[in-house]
Each structure stands twice: as structure tokens, then as C-alpha cells.
Amino acid sequence: MIKILIADDEDFIRHGMRYAIPWEDNGMEVIGEAGNGEEALQLAVRLRPDIVLADIQMPLMDGLELAQRLRELLPETRVVILTAYGNTENLTSAIDVKVSAFLLKSADSKKILESVIKVKKEVEAAQASSHKVSQLKDIYEENRHLIKGTLLSRFLQNQVSYSYFAKKAGKIGLELFASSYALALIRTDSTDEKLVLGSLIQHFLRFQPFAFFIRDHQAIVILNTEEYPLDRNAMDDILPGILPVTFGNSIVVMRDITSPEEFPLVYTVLTQALEHCFWNTGQPYTLLTPEQRFSSDPEIQPYTYESQLITAILSRDSGKIQQQLHTYYSYMEEHKCSRLLFLESVKRLAVLLGAVSEDTADILKINALMEELETPREIMDLIASLALPSKTEHPAHSQIAPALHYIHQHYTEDIHLEDAAGAAYLSPGYLSRIFKAETGYSFKEYIHRLRIQKAQDLVCGTDLKYYEIAEQVGYKDYKYFSAYFNKIAGCSAKEYRNTHSRSSI
């Protein structure tokens, strides 16, 4: 319903217009009456009518002044001026204050209704337009981060020029005016993009971060280092909080960037570095300066070594197989080939091994498992388990039982896949294969979930401080504990204790 306010100092005029004209039959309702201009203004501010029918001559404030005040306070409200005379001496003033119509009081009800219906259509058209604009604004606000991230992604990948990027960035509120930046490229292990970006923003907060996904499982974080330098001390402090959402040591950061114009070149270097950093297993992240460059060796040709390994497999000579595995791995390590090239090569090996080996392993599952392994040694152990299959004929669940027992006995310690494999008398690669198939989790993920499960019991069942619980379940650094608890439990340890303490009362 379109809301109408009638303002006239004559009662019979107000009442006549209110009750003689079928407003409701035409989608309108009278929400109030006023006997003078000031009263009309107060009612309008309170009731916010769509249309005001105002006598041009009223005490305290005339109709034109009322129209002027309403234009200032309620610009969406339309005003129809009523006059008792047929002269046009006030027409110029009416135009100045943008009244919607100028009617004679003596006009019959039909004529007044027709004129007001025209104004009603104007109001409805304006409301529809305003609603559409509001919807577009809401859509923009909801997707503003995505819009900024898309523009940055196109710029970083050289799909648009810097001048185009700078022009569009200003329009969408993407402000990059600092004199010093750092860019981080991080491979993630989570499909929950909201969780990942939230964690990255939280722990890089002092650097005014802007984080977004540039491709699947790869996040970019733009950091303002004008006030705080991003050195190794800063990274060491941040690392525990972001490690639970990252994939191994796949964190590469370029610092000392002096202009956003350098971002595309920096991104190219970071992409190359990300493909090589998994050989640096002793480093939890890679911190670069603009002078450093990475490039893949175009001369890497692993096909000969793949062929030699298959030949050794066919010979069924375990000594030759082990020697060729070592030779192949040494060649790839020496040349520091990219992770992409290494995975392509070992996947070819897996297919070939599946064709010639007596092992009945599902090669598709093996290839998927390779993508989840964080280090080249873990991947190579998996290949070795195909090349040198386990002699045992026991079912997988019975084979991993000793490993699970070992984990549950030693989860508070710094244990590795090799430790559990030794306890089960299995190769690390073979245990890795059957472990994921039987438990649904990788070895590392299983340990973290076990630790957090034990921590949840302690959070609810004891009054221990959170750092004490962290130590009891195997986390020497409380920041690691806090980050993994949030990731696995979906809330902080404090929130978990508060929630479950209330529910148990």
C-alpha cells in the first residue's frame, strides 16, 4: 500500500478527501491528517508517507514551505499541492520545490484520484528502482572480496595491464598505497576456503592482509610491511597458527616489494619457488627477496631412469630394484625438479608398476594418495612399496593394528611414519597406502585428530589450563595446539569447555 498524508487547515476538506475517495481500492491508504504545516511535517517525519496532499495556504507553515522541508528531510516523499484558486502565481515556486502535482480543491474526487494515481505510479517506479539498486549494492557487498580477489588474480597472471588494474582497484576500494609489501603463496590442505582465509587473515593481521585463492588449494596473501618488517622472526611467530591449514612446507614469501606494479613478476617467482620448496624438507617455509629466482631445469629427462626401474622390477631382483629406486630418486633430488614434474613421473611409474607387478593395488587411489603426501621421500616410499610389495598375506586391517597400537601408546611423543611402520614390521610406503585406506586419514592427520580427541576429554573432564592440556597431548607449542583444536573441533578450547560444561549441567 502507498501511504498518504493529508494536510489542510479545513476539517471538512481533510475528511472529505479521506472518506470520499476510494484510496484502498486503488492500492493506497491514508495514514494521517494534519491541520497545519508544522503538524504535517512532524507527522511526515514520524510516519514517512509516500505522498503528501498539502494545502498551499496553511497556518504556521504553508504548503510550498512544507514541500521544501520534506524535500530536505524525506527526499523520496512526493508532494501534491492543493489550491482553492485557478491562478498560477505560485506555479514557479511549486516547480522550484519539485512538487509532483498542482490540483484545485474544487476538482471532483475522480479528478483528484486520477492525479494521485499518476503520482502513485511514479512512487512505485522509484521504489522498484531503489529496490533494484539496493539489491545490487547487497550483491556487491556480499561479493566485494571475491571481486577484489578476481581483479588481483587477473593482474598477477598478466591478464590485465597495471594501468587497467590500478584504475579498477580504485573504483572497488582496493587500496595499495604502501611503500613496502610482501606476497605469500601458500598451498593449502583444506577444501574449506573460509577456514583457510580466516586463519591466514587472523595470523597475518598486523600486516593488514588481503587473502584470496588464486587457484584450487593455492592462496595468495598480500601484506603491508611498511610499518612492520616480515623477517624470519615474524614468520616463526606466525607459522604455528597457519601450519594446520597449509600443505607441508609449501609456504613461499617474497618480501621487500616496493610497488604493486611488481606483483606479476613476484607471483611468477613464487609459483616457481612453490614447486621446488618441497625438496627443502628441513625448512618450514621459504623466505625470498626480489633478487632471487627459481627455474626448472629444462634438461631433466626422467624417462631413462623410469625404464631402468621397470627393467629391474621385471628381473624380480630386489637388490637391483632397490639400487634403481635409489638411482632414480638421487637423479630427481640432484636436479631439484618441480613437484609437478616429479608427480607426473612417479604417476607414470605407478601405472607401469601396476601393469607388471603382482601387487593388486588400485592405481587411481595410489595416484590420489601421492597428491596428499607432503615430501618427495614419502612419495618415493610409496613407489617403493609397489616395486617391493609386502610378502604378508594378512588383511590390511590386521597389518595396521600394531601401528595403531603404537600410535595410541606414543601419540604424546614426536613420532613419525617410520616409527609406526617399524612397530608393524612394514615399509613406510606400504603402511602409508593401507593406513589411509583403513582409517580414512593420512598418518599425520590421524595423530592430530587423536591428540585433539584426547584434549577434548581433558578440556571437559579436568580443570587443567589449556597450555597444560596442550603439553599432555603432545603439543610443545601452545599455538600449534590452539590452531589444530580450532581446525578439528571447529571452535577454540575455551569455547568447547564453555559449551560442553553448560550442556552437562
C-alpha positions as CSV (number, residue, x, y, z in Angstrom):
1,M,0.0,0.0,0.0
2,I,1.1,3.5,-0.8
3,K,0.9,5.7,2.3
4,I,-0.8,9.1,2.1
5,L,-0.8,12.1,4.5
6,I,-3.4,14.8,4.1
7,A,-2.6,18.3,5.3
8,D,-5.3,21.1,5.2
9,D,-6.5,23.6,7.8
10,E,-10.1,22.9,6.9
11,D,-11.6,19.9,8.6
12,F,-14.3,19.2,6.1
13,I,-11.7,19.3,3.2
14,R,-9.5,16.7,5.0
15,H,-12.4,14.5,5.9
16,G,-13.9,14.7,2.5
17,M,-10.7,13.7,0.7
18,R,-10.1,10.9,3.2
19,Y,-13.5,9.3,3.1
20,A,-15.0,10.3,-0.3
21,I,-12.1,8.9,-2.4
22,P,-11.7,5.1,-2.6
23,W,-8.0,5.1,-1.8
24,E,-7.7,1.4,-0.7
25,D,-9.5,0.2,-3.8
26,N,-6.6,1.7,-5.7
27,G,-3.7,0.5,-3.6
28,M,-3.4,3.5,-1.2
29,E,-4.2,4.2,2.4
30,V,-4.4,7.5,4.4
31,I,-2.2,7.2,7.4
32,G,-2.8,10.5,9.0
33,E,-4.2,14.1,8.8
34,A,-2.7,17.4,9.8
35,G,-4.3,20.8,10.3
36,N,-1.2,23.0,9.6
37,G,2.2,22.7,8.0
38,E,4.2,22.2,11.2
39,E,2.0,19.4,12.3
40,A,2.2,17.8,8.9
41,L,6.0,18.0,8.9
42,Q,6.2,16.3,12.3
43,L,3.7,13.6,11.2
44,A,5.6,13.0,8.0
45,V,9.0,12.6,9.8
46,R,7.3,10.0,12.1
47,L,5.1,8.2,9.7
48,R,7.2,8.6,6.5
49,P,4.3,8.8,3.9
50,D,4.9,8.2,0.2
51,I,2.6,11.0,-0.8
52,V,1.6,14.2,1.0
53,L,-1.5,16.1,-0.2
54,A,-0.9,19.6,1.2
55,D,-3.0,22.8,1.0
56,I,-0.9,25.7,-0.4
57,Q,-2.2,28.0,2.3
58,M,-2.0,26.8,5.9
59,P,-1.2,28.4,9.2
60,L,2.4,28.2,10.7
61,M,3.8,26.7,7.5
62,D,2.3,26.9,4.0
63,G,2.3,24.0,1.5
64,L,5.3,25.2,-0.5
65,E,7.5,25.6,2.6
66,L,6.3,22.2,3.7
67,A,7.3,20.8,0.3
68,Q,10.7,22.4,0.6
69,R,11.3,20.9,4.1
70,L,10.1,17.5,3.0
71,R,12.4,17.6,0.1
72,E,15.3,18.1,2.5
73,L,14.2,15.5,5.1
74,L,12.3,12.9,3.1
75,P,13.5,13.2,-0.5
76,E,11.6,10.1,-1.5
77,T,8.2,11.6,-0.5
78,R,6.1,13.1,-3.2
79,V,4.1,16.3,-2.6
80,V,0.8,17.2,-4.3
81,I,-0.2,20.9,-3.7
82,L,-3.9,21.8,-3.4
83,T,-5.1,25.3,-4.1
84,A,-8.5,26.9,-3.9
85,Y,-7.9,29.2,-6.9
86,G,-7.2,28.7,-10.5
87,N,-4.3,31.1,-10.8
88,T,-0.8,30.0,-11.4
89,E,1.1,32.7,-9.4
90,N,2.6,30.0,-7.2
91,L,3.4,27.7,-10.1
92,T,7.1,28.8,-10.3
93,S,7.6,28.2,-6.6
94,A,5.9,24.8,-6.9
95,I,8.3,23.9,-9.7
96,D,11.3,25.1,-7.6
97,V,10.5,22.7,-4.8
98,K,9.7,19.9,-7.2
99,V,6.1,19.2,-6.2
100,S,4.6,16.3,-8.1
101,A,1.2,17.8,-9.0
102,F,-0.8,21.0,-8.6
103,L,-4.6,20.4,-8.0
104,L,-7.6,22.6,-7.4
105,K,-9.5,21.8,-4.3
106,S,-12.7,22.3,-6.3
107,A,-11.8,19.3,-8.5
108,D,-14.1,16.3,-8.2
109,S,-13.0,13.2,-6.4
110,K,-12.4,11.3,-9.7
111,K,-10.0,14.0,-11.0
112,I,-8.1,14.1,-7.7
113,L,-7.8,10.3,-7.6
114,E,-6.6,10.2,-11.2
115,S,-3.9,12.8,-10.5
116,V,-2.8,11.0,-7.3
117,I,-2.7,7.6,-9.1
118,K,-0.2,9.1,-11.6
119,V,1.9,10.2,-8.7
120,K,1.5,6.7,-7.1
121,K,2.9,5.1,-10.3
122,E,5.9,7.4,-10.0
123,V,6.4,6.4,-6.4
124,E,6.2,2.7,-7.3
125,A,8.6,3.1,-10.2
126,A,11.1,4.9,-7.9
127,Q,10.7,2.3,-5.2
128,A,11.3,-0.5,-7.7
129,S,14.4,1.2,-9.0
130,S,15.6,1.9,-5.4
131,H,15.0,-1.8,-4.5
132,K,17.0,-2.9,-7.5
133,V,19.8,-0.6,-6.7
134,S,19.7,-1.8,-3.1
135,Q,19.8,-5.5,-4.3
136,L,22.8,-4.7,-6.5
137,K,24.5,-3.0,-3.5
138,D,23.8,-6.0,-1.4
139,I,25.2,-8.4,-4.0
140,Y,28.3,-6.2,-4.4
141,E,28.9,-6.1,-0.6
142,E,28.4,-9.9,-0.4
143,N,30.9,-10.4,-3.2
144,R,33.2,-7.5,-2.7
145,H,36.1,-9.7,-1.5
146,L,35.6,-12.0,-4.5
147,I,35.6,-9.1,-6.9
148,K,38.8,-7.7,-5.4
149,G,40.4,-11.2,-5.5
150,T,39.4,-11.8,-9.1
151,L,40.9,-8.5,-10.2
152,L,44.1,-9.2,-8.3
153,S,44.2,-12.7,-9.8
154,R,43.9,-11.4,-13.3
155,F,46.6,-8.8,-12.7
156,L,49.0,-11.3,-11.0
157,Q,48.6,-13.7,-14.0
158,N,49.3,-10.9,-16.5
159,Q,45.8,-10.9,-17.9
160,V,45.4,-7.2,-17.5
161,S,47.8,-4.3,-17.5
162,Y,48.9,-2.4,-14.4
163,S,47.1,0.8,-15.6
164,Y,43.9,-1.1,-16.0
165,F,44.4,-2.8,-12.7
166,A,45.1,0.5,-10.9
167,K,42.0,2.2,-12.4
168,K,39.7,-0.7,-11.4
169,A,41.3,-1.1,-8.0
170,G,40.4,2.5,-7.1
171,K,36.8,2.0,-8.1
172,I,36.3,-1.1,-5.9
173,G,38.1,0.2,-2.9
174,L,41.3,-1.9,-3.2
175,E,43.8,0.4,-1.7
176,L,47.5,-0.4,-2.4
177,F,49.4,2.7,-1.4
178,A,52.1,1.4,0.9
179,S,55.8,1.8,0.1
180,S,56.7,-1.8,1.1
181,Y,54.8,-5.1,0.6
182,A,55.3,-8.9,0.9
183,L,53.5,-11.5,-1.0
184,A,52.9,-15.1,0.3
185,L,51.9,-18.0,-1.9
186,I,50.6,-20.9,0.2
187,R,49.5,-24.4,-0.9
188,T,46.7,-25.5,1.5
189,D,45.4,-28.9,2.6
190,S,41.9,-27.9,3.3
191,T,38.9,-27.6,1.0
192,D,37.3,-25.2,3.4
193,E,38.3,-21.9,1.8
194,K,36.6,-19.8,4.5
195,L,38.5,-21.6,7.3
196,V,41.8,-21.2,5.4
197,L,41.4,-17.5,4.6
198,G,40.1,-16.8,8.1
199,S,43.2,-18.4,9.6
200,L,45.6,-16.6,7.3
201,I,44.0,-13.2,7.9
202,Q,43.9,-13.8,11.7
203,H,47.6,-14.7,12.0
204,F,48.9,-12.1,9.5
205,L,46.6,-9.4,11.0
206,R,49.3,-6.9,11.9
207,F,50.3,-6.7,8.2
208,Q,46.8,-5.6,7.1
209,P,46.4,-8.8,4.9
210,F,44.3,-9.3,1.9
211,A,44.0,-13.1,1.2
212,F,42.3,-14.9,-1.6
213,F,42.5,-18.2,-3.6
214,I,44.2,-17.8,-7.0
215,R,43.6,-21.4,-7.8
216,D,42.5,-24.6,-6.1
217,H,44.5,-25.2,-2.9
218,Q,46.7,-22.1,-3.6
219,A,46.1,-18.9,-1.6
220,I,47.8,-15.5,-2.0
221,V,48.2,-13.2,0.9
222,I,49.2,-9.5,0.2
223,L,50.9,-8.0,3.2
224,N,51.6,-4.4,4.1
225,T,55.1,-4.3,5.5
226,E,55.5,-0.5,5.6
227,E,55.3,-0.4,9.4
228,Y,56.4,-3.9,10.4
229,P,59.1,-5.9,8.5
230,L,58.3,-9.5,7.6
231,D,61.5,-11.2,8.7
232,R,62.2,-14.7,9.9
233,N,61.3,-13.8,13.5
234,A,57.9,-12.6,12.3
235,M,57.4,-15.7,10.2
236,D,58.5,-18.0,13.0
237,D,55.9,-16.4,15.3
238,I,53.1,-16.7,12.6
239,L,53.9,-20.2,11.5
240,P,52.3,-22.2,14.3
241,G,48.9,-20.6,13.7
242,I,48.8,-21.2,9.9
243,L,50.6,-24.6,9.7
244,P,47.4,-26.6,10.3
245,V,45.8,-25.2,7.1
246,T,49.0,-25.5,4.9
247,F,50.3,-28.4,2.9
248,G,53.7,-29.4,4.4
249,N,56.3,-26.7,3.9
250,S,54.5,-25.2,0.9
251,I,54.8,-21.6,2.1
252,V,56.8,-19.2,0.0
253,V,57.0,-15.5,0.8
254,M,58.6,-12.6,-1.2
255,R,59.4,-9.5,0.9
256,D,60.8,-6.1,0.1
257,I,58.4,-5.4,-2.8
258,T,58.3,-1.6,-3.4
259,S,55.4,-1.3,-5.7
260,P,52.2,-3.3,-6.7
261,E,53.4,-3.0,-10.3
262,E,56.0,-5.7,-9.3
263,F,53.3,-8.2,-8.2
264,P,53.0,-10.2,-11.5
265,L,56.8,-10.8,-11.7
266,V,56.8,-11.7,-8.0
267,Y,53.9,-14.1,-8.4
268,T,55.8,-15.9,-11.2
269,V,58.9,-16.3,-9.0
270,L,56.7,-17.5,-6.1
271,T,55.0,-20.1,-8.3
272,Q,58.4,-21.5,-9.3
273,A,59.6,-21.5,-5.7
274,L,56.4,-23.3,-4.6
275,E,57.2,-26.1,-7.0
276,H,60.7,-26.6,-5.6
277,C,60.4,-26.0,-1.9
278,F,59.2,-29.5,-1.1
279,W,62.7,-30.7,-1.6
280,N,63.8,-28.4,1.3
281,T,62.1,-30.6,3.9
282,G,64.1,-29.1,6.8
283,Q,62.7,-25.6,6.1
284,P,59.0,-25.0,7.2
285,Y,58.8,-22.1,4.7
286,T,60.8,-20.2,2.1
287,L,61.5,-16.5,2.5
288,L,62.7,-14.7,-0.6
289,T,63.9,-11.3,-1.7
290,P,63.3,-9.8,-5.2
291,E,66.8,-10.7,-6.3
292,Q,66.2,-14.4,-6.0
293,R,64.9,-16.5,-8.9
294,F,63.8,-20.1,-9.4
295,S,63.5,-22.0,-12.7
296,S,63.0,-25.7,-13.6
297,D,65.9,-27.5,-15.3
298,P,64.7,-28.0,-18.9
299,E,67.2,-30.8,-19.3
300,I,65.5,-33.1,-16.8
301,Q,64.7,-36.3,-18.6
302,P,63.5,-39.0,-16.1
303,Y,62.3,-41.4,-18.8
304,T,65.6,-43.4,-18.9
305,Y,65.5,-43.8,-15.1
306,E,61.9,-44.9,-15.2
307,S,62.7,-47.5,-17.9
308,Q,65.7,-48.8,-15.9
309,L,63.5,-49.2,-12.8
310,I,60.8,-51.1,-14.7
311,T,63.5,-53.4,-16.1
312,A,64.8,-54.1,-12.5
313,I,61.2,-54.8,-11.4
314,L,60.8,-57.4,-14.2
315,S,64.0,-59.0,-13.1
316,R,62.5,-59.6,-9.7
317,D,65.9,-59.0,-8.2
318,S,65.2,-57.0,-5.0
319,G,68.8,-55.7,-4.9
320,K,68.6,-54.3,-8.4
321,I,65.1,-52.8,-7.6
322,Q,66.5,-51.0,-4.5
323,Q,69.5,-49.8,-6.5
324,Q,67.4,-48.4,-9.3
325,L,65.0,-46.8,-6.8
326,H,68.0,-45.1,-5.2
327,T,69.4,-44.0,-8.6
328,Y,66.1,-42.6,-9.8
329,Y,65.5,-40.6,-6.6
330,S,69.0,-39.3,-6.5
331,Y,68.7,-38.0,-10.0
332,M,65.4,-36.2,-9.2
333,E,66.8,-34.8,-6.0
334,E,70.0,-33.6,-7.6
335,H,68.2,-31.7,-10.2
336,K,65.6,-30.4,-7.7
337,C,62.8,-30.9,-10.3
338,S,59.5,-29.3,-9.7
339,R,56.8,-31.0,-7.7
340,L,54.6,-31.1,-10.8
341,L,57.2,-32.9,-12.9
342,F,58.1,-35.3,-10.0
343,L,54.5,-36.3,-9.6
344,E,54.0,-36.8,-13.3
345,S,57.0,-39.1,-13.4
346,V,56.0,-41.2,-10.3
347,K,52.5,-41.5,-11.5
348,R,53.8,-42.9,-14.8
349,L,55.9,-45.3,-12.7
350,A,52.8,-46.3,-10.7
351,V,50.9,-47.2,-13.9
352,L,53.8,-49.2,-15.3
353,L,54.4,-50.9,-11.9
354,G,50.7,-51.7,-11.7
355,A,50.9,-53.4,-15.1
356,V,53.9,-55.6,-14.3
357,S,53.7,-56.1,-10.5
358,E,51.9,-58.8,-8.7
359,D,50.5,-56.2,-6.3
360,T,46.8,-55.7,-6.8
361,A,46.8,-52.1,-5.6
362,D,44.3,-49.6,-7.0
363,I,46.5,-47.3,-9.1
364,L,43.9,-44.5,-9.1
365,K,43.8,-44.5,-5.3
366,I,47.6,-44.6,-5.3
367,N,47.8,-41.6,-7.5
368,A,45.3,-39.7,-5.4
369,L,47.4,-40.6,-2.3
370,M,50.6,-39.3,-3.9
371,E,48.9,-35.8,-4.2
372,E,48.3,-35.9,-0.4
373,L,51.9,-36.7,0.5
374,E,54.0,-33.7,1.6
375,T,57.6,-34.7,0.9
376,P,59.4,-36.4,-2.1
377,R,60.7,-39.1,0.3
378,E,57.1,-40.1,1.3
379,I,56.2,-40.3,-2.3
380,M,59.2,-42.4,-3.1
381,D,58.5,-44.7,-0.2
382,L,55.0,-45.3,-1.7
383,I,56.6,-46.1,-5.1
384,A,59.0,-48.5,-3.3
385,S,56.0,-50.3,-1.7
386,L,54.7,-51.0,-5.2
387,A,58.1,-52.0,-6.5
388,L,58.9,-54.2,-3.5
389,P,55.4,-55.4,-2.3
390,S,54.8,-56.8,1.1
391,K,55.1,-60.6,1.3
392,T,52.4,-60.8,4.0
393,E,49.0,-62.2,3.1
394,H,47.3,-60.8,6.2
395,P,44.4,-58.4,5.6
396,A,45.2,-54.7,5.8
397,H,43.3,-54.1,9.0
398,S,45.3,-56.7,10.8
399,Q,48.6,-55.4,9.4
400,I,48.0,-51.8,10.7
401,A,46.8,-53.0,14.1
402,P,50.3,-52.9,15.6
403,A,50.9,-49.4,14.0
404,L,47.7,-48.1,15.6
405,H,48.6,-49.6,18.9
406,Y,52.0,-47.9,18.7
407,I,50.4,-44.5,17.8
408,H,47.9,-44.7,20.7
409,Q,50.8,-45.6,23.1
410,H,53.1,-42.8,21.8
411,Y,50.9,-40.0,20.4
412,T,52.2,-37.6,23.0
413,E,55.7,-38.0,21.5
414,D,57.2,-36.7,18.3
415,I,56.5,-39.9,16.3
416,H,56.8,-40.4,12.5
417,L,55.5,-42.7,9.9
418,E,58.8,-44.7,10.0
419,D,58.3,-45.3,13.7
420,A,54.8,-46.8,13.3
421,A,55.9,-48.8,10.3
422,G,58.8,-50.3,12.3
423,A,56.4,-51.3,15.0
424,A,54.2,-53.1,12.4
425,Y,57.2,-54.6,10.5
426,L,56.1,-52.8,7.3
427,S,57.7,-50.4,4.9
428,P,56.7,-46.8,5.4
429,G,55.3,-46.6,1.9
430,Y,53.2,-49.7,2.3
431,L,51.9,-48.5,5.7
432,S,51.0,-45.1,4.1
433,R,49.0,-46.9,1.5
434,I,46.9,-49.1,3.8
435,F,46.7,-46.6,6.6
436,K,44.7,-44.1,4.6
437,A,42.5,-46.9,3.1
438,E,41.7,-48.4,6.6
439,T,41.4,-45.2,8.7
440,G,40.2,-42.6,6.2
441,Y,43.0,-40.3,7.3
442,S,46.7,-39.8,6.5
443,F,49.2,-40.7,9.2
444,K,49.7,-37.1,10.3
445,E,46.0,-36.2,10.2
446,Y,45.2,-39.3,12.3
447,I,47.7,-38.3,15.0
448,H,46.4,-34.7,15.2
449,R,42.8,-36.0,15.4
450,L,43.7,-38.4,18.2
451,R,45.5,-35.7,20.1
452,I,42.6,-33.3,19.8
453,Q,40.2,-36.0,20.8
454,K,42.2,-36.6,23.9
455,A,42.4,-32.9,24.5
456,Q,38.6,-32.6,24.3
457,D,38.3,-35.2,27.1
458,L,40.7,-33.2,29.2
459,V,39.0,-29.9,28.5
460,C,35.7,-31.2,29.7
461,G,36.9,-33.6,32.4
462,T,39.6,-31.6,34.2
463,D,40.4,-28.0,35.4
464,L,43.8,-28.1,33.7
465,K,44.9,-24.9,31.9
466,Y,44.9,-25.0,28.2
467,Y,48.6,-24.9,27.8
468,E,48.9,-27.8,30.2
469,I,46.4,-29.8,28.1
470,A,48.5,-29.0,25.0
471,E,51.6,-30.4,26.6
472,Q,49.8,-33.6,27.9
473,V,48.5,-34.5,24.4
474,G,51.9,-33.9,22.6
475,Y,52.0,-30.2,21.6
476,K,55.1,-28.5,22.9
477,D,54.0,-25.1,21.3
478,Y,50.6,-23.9,22.5
479,K,50.0,-22.0,19.2
480,Y,50.1,-25.3,17.3
481,F,47.6,-26.8,19.8
482,S,45.3,-23.9,19.5
483,A,45.3,-23.9,15.7
484,Y,44.7,-27.6,15.4
485,F,42.0,-27.6,18.0
486,N,40.2,-24.8,16.1
487,K,40.6,-26.7,12.8
488,I,39.4,-30.1,14.1
489,A,36.9,-29.2,16.8
490,G,35.5,-26.2,15.0
491,C,36.0,-23.9,17.9
492,S,38.6,-22.8,20.5
493,A,39.3,-24.9,23.5
494,K,37.7,-22.2,25.7
495,E,34.5,-22.2,23.7
496,Y,34.5,-26.0,23.7
497,R,34.8,-26.1,27.5
498,N,32.1,-23.4,28.0
499,T,29.7,-25.1,25.6
500,H,30.1,-28.7,26.9
501,S,30.2,-27.6,30.6
502,R,26.8,-25.9,30.1
503,S,25.3,-28.9,28.3
504,S,26.4,-31.2,31.0
505,I,24.7,-29.3,33.8
